[in-house]
Amino acid sequence: MTPNPTTAALMTDTPTNVLSTICDFIRYATTRFNAASLSFTHGFESALDEASYLVLHTLHLPHDMPPAYGAATLLKDERASVLARIEARIARKPLAYITGEAWFGGLAFKVDESVLIPRSPIAELIEQSFEPWLQAIPNRILDLCTGSGCIGIACAAHFTDAHVDLVDLSDAALRIAEFNAGQHGVESRIEVIQSDLFAALKGRKYDLIVTNPPYVSEVEMHALAAEFAHEPALGLVSGTDGLDAPLSILSEASQHLTANGVLVLEVGASESTLLALLPDLPGEWAEFARGGSGVVVISARDLAAYQPQLKRAVAERSGEL
């Protein structure tokens, strides 16, 4: 007796033969992602969220596609493409590197493994125009350690008359940032500068410095999920305790701020380490409605006045005192 086509497909029991609709592939990916105990820390909160985004992005479909289209059947080549991406994600490659795209502040950014995947809570502060800290609309903005350029470009899109410097040590990252600036039509107000923190910025002053520098300690880096190994270590690790870059920024930023300027510094999970070293650090730690922490906002005046205490603490940390 010759089995009918449906029975034959079930007998072979391969995803390409058994799965057919958009919903089938989303369900299958969700199950596989959960079974693999993947880490969802790069912009998505669950296996279902990642599965939905992966399938729809692969098929060039909108993320708000009407549910009725979920019953649409995939072509053979489409099935193969979706399955290949599912397997890449199960191998612990972050979804943004698979799709080549990440979202930040409502904007899509090109990303690859030369830049960190955008996920900073600073997006929320941009949407709020950095209120109540900024006293006026900023004319000049610095995005230090820019990576993909997401923070600086989002600032340029929000403050439509501002000029923004995108600064990073990595030439590969700056090429991505320059591309993203062009994609969002702000390239005429953007300058891309290769620099080790402030080294190449002599004489430049800003109304707003926003920075999400490396702040992960060596111990923490070894404890992170496997997905983080795909990101550039240059953008993550900052010395034994994670404070090398943040302390350098705190030491130099006041020289590059205007009189009423503001520094917005993200240190993430290293907040407690920083406060243990600098318990009297001036400024205010931002609160976020959508989650996130470890972002301090300091005025130029307070930061300049704090330099003697900062120098003493940095010297003690390095064993010079």
N, C-alpha and C positions, 0 to 999 in steps of 0.2 A: 504494500500500500504506500503510495507516494504522499508524504505529508504536505498539507497546504502551506502557502508562503508564510503565514503567521507562525505556524508550528515550527517550520524550519528555522525561522529567525530566532525563536525562543530556544531551539536546540543548540544553536551556535552560541547564544547568550553573550554577545559582545555589545558594548555600548553603541557602536555604530549601527548595528542591526536592530537593537531593541528600542533605543531612544529615538524619538522623532520630532517632538514639538519643543518649542521654546521652554515651556513649563517643565517638560521632561528633563531637559539639560540643566535647568536651574535647580530642580529637585536633586538630580544626580550629583551636581557639583557641591551642593550644600551638604549632602550626606558624606561625600568623600572628604570634604574639608573638616567636618566635625570629627570623622573617624581618624583623621591624621593629626588632630589636636593642634591645628595651626594657630599662630599668634595673630590676633587682629588688633594691631597697634599702629597701623599706618593709614588711618583715615576712615576705616570701617569698624563697626562694632560687633559684627556677627558673621557667621559663615553664610547666612542667607543674603546679607547685604553684599558681600563680596561675590557670591555666586551670581546674583542678579546683575551686578555691574559688569562682571566678566563676560557673561553670555551676551548681554545687550550691546556692550561695546564691540565685541568681536563681530556681531552681526550688523554693526553700524546703525543701530536703532536708538531712539531717544530713551533716556532713563525714565521719563514719565509716560512711556508708551501705554495706551489703553489696555486694560487687562484682557480684553477680547482677543488681542493679537497673540496672547500666550499659547493659543492652540495652533498657531501656524507651524507648518512642518518645515524642517530644515533640509536643504539640499545636501548631497553627499559631501561636497567640499566644505560646506559650512559646518557640518558635523565634525569633520576631521580637524578643522581649525579650532573649534570650541574645545574638543577633547585634548588637543595638544596644549592649549592654554591651561586647562584644568590640571593636567599632569605637571606642568611647569610650576603651578602654584603649590601643588602637593609636595614638590621638591623644595619648598620653602622660599621660592623666589617671591618677593613682595609683588602684589598685584599691580602697583603703579609701574614697576619696571617691565611687567609683561605687556601692559597696554601702552606704555610710553606716555602716560597722562596721569596727572594728579590735580585735584581741585583745592583751591585756597581762596577764601574770601569771596566765593561765588564765581571765581575765574578758573579756567582750565590752563594748566601749565605743562609744557613738555618736560619730561624728566627721563634720565637714564642713570646708570650706576656711577656716574661721575658727580652726582648731586644727591643730597638728602631728599627724601620724600617729604614734601610740605605737610606739616601737621601742627604748626605752632598756634597756641591760643591767641597770639598777638593779632590774628585776623579779627577777632572780636573788638579789640581796641581800635583798629583801623576803622571799622564800621562806626564806632562811636566818636570818631575824630579825636581820639586820645583825650577826651574830656574826662575829668576836669583839669587835667594837668597843663595842656597847652593854653597859653594866654592869647594867642592869635593864630591865624591860619599860617602854617609854615611855608616859607619860600624856598628853603633849601633843606633837603632831607638826605641823610646817609643811611643806607642799608649795608651794615658791616657784616662780613661773612655771609654774603648774599645767597650763595648756592644757586638755585634755579632762578633767583631773582624775585621769588613770589612776594616777599614782604615789601620790597621797594617798588615793584610794579603795581601791587595793590594800593600802596600809598599814592603813587602817581595817578592811578585811576580815580582815587577818592579825592585827592587834593589837585584839582585839574589845572592849577597854575604853578604848581611846585616843580622845581628841578631836583632830580634824585640821582645820587651817585650810588652805583651798585659796585661794591668792593669785595674782592675775594682773592685768596692766594692762588687758587686753582684756575689755570687757564682754560681747562676743559669746562669747568663750571661756568666761567664767564661767557663762553660761547653759547651755552644753553640759556643763560640769563639774557644775552643780547637777542637771541632768537625769540624768546618769550616777550621781550619788550616790543619787538616788531609785530608779533601776533596780536598784541593788545593796543597797538597804535599809539604808544607813548614814547617811542624811540627818540623823538625830537627833544624830549625833556629828560632823557636818561643819558648818563655818562657811565661807561663801564671801565673800571680801573682795577688793574692787578696790583695788589698790595698785601703785605703781611701786616694785618691790622692797620694801624695808622701810619705805617712807615712811609708810604708814598703820598700822604695827604697833607704835607707841610703847608701851612698857611690857610687851609680850608676850614671854614666854620659853618656850622649848621644850626638851624632852629630845632631840628629833631634828629637824633641819632637812635636808630632802632637796630638791635642786633640780637641774633640767635646764634651765638658762637658755639664752638665745641665746649661741652661741659660734663662729659661722661668720665668717670674715674676708670682707672685700669681694672680695678676689681669688678666694678659694675659692668664694664664691657664684656668681661668673660661670662657674666651671669645672664646677659641678654638672650632673647630668643634667637634662633638660627636665622630668622629673616634679617636681622640687623647686620649680619656678616656680609650681606650684599651691598650695604651702604658704605661710602668712603670713610675709612677710619679718620682721615684728616678732618672730617666734619663732625666727628663724634668725640673722640678721646682728647682730653686736655690735661695731661699729666697724671701723676699718681692719684691725686684727690679730685681731679676734674676742674680745678680752679685756675690753671695757668692762664688761659685766655680771658676768663672773666676778670681776674685781677689786673691783667695788663690793660684791659679796656677801662676799668674803673680808675686806673692810674693816669690814663692819657686823655680820656674823653673830654674833660673840662677844658682842655686846651683847644678843642675843636667845636665847642658850643658857643653860640651867641649868648648875650647877657641873660636873655629870658629862655634860653634853650633847655631842652629836656632830653635825658638819656632814658631809653627803654631797653632794659637788659634782661634777657631770658637765661635762667640757669637751671630750670627744670628741677629734677630730683636732687640737684646739688644745692638747693636752697638751704637746707639744714647745715650742710658743711660750710657754706659761705657765712651763715649767721653765727656759727660756732667760732669762726675766725674773726668776724667783724660784727659783734653783737650790737654795736651802736651805729651800724650803717644807716645813713639817712635815707629818706625816700618812703615810698608806699608800695606795698605788695598788692598787685592788681588782683581783683576777684573776677571770676568768669562764670557767666550764666550757663555756658555750654560745656563746662568742664575744663580742667587745666589749672596749672599753678606755676609758681617759680618765676614770676616776672616782676621785676622791681622797676619803679619809675622814680628818677631822681632829677631834681632841678640842677641847672648849671651852677647856681649859687651854692647850694648845699654840697654839691660834689667838690667844688673848689675848696670850700671851707674844711672838708673832711680829709684832704690830702695828707696832713701830718699824721693823723691816726692811721690812715691807710698805709703809709710808708713804714710806720713802725710795725704794724701787723705783718706786712709782707716780709720785712727784714727778719722778724721772729720766726716766720714760717720757713724761711730759707736757712735759718741757723746763723744769720749774720749778727744777731743780738743775743 
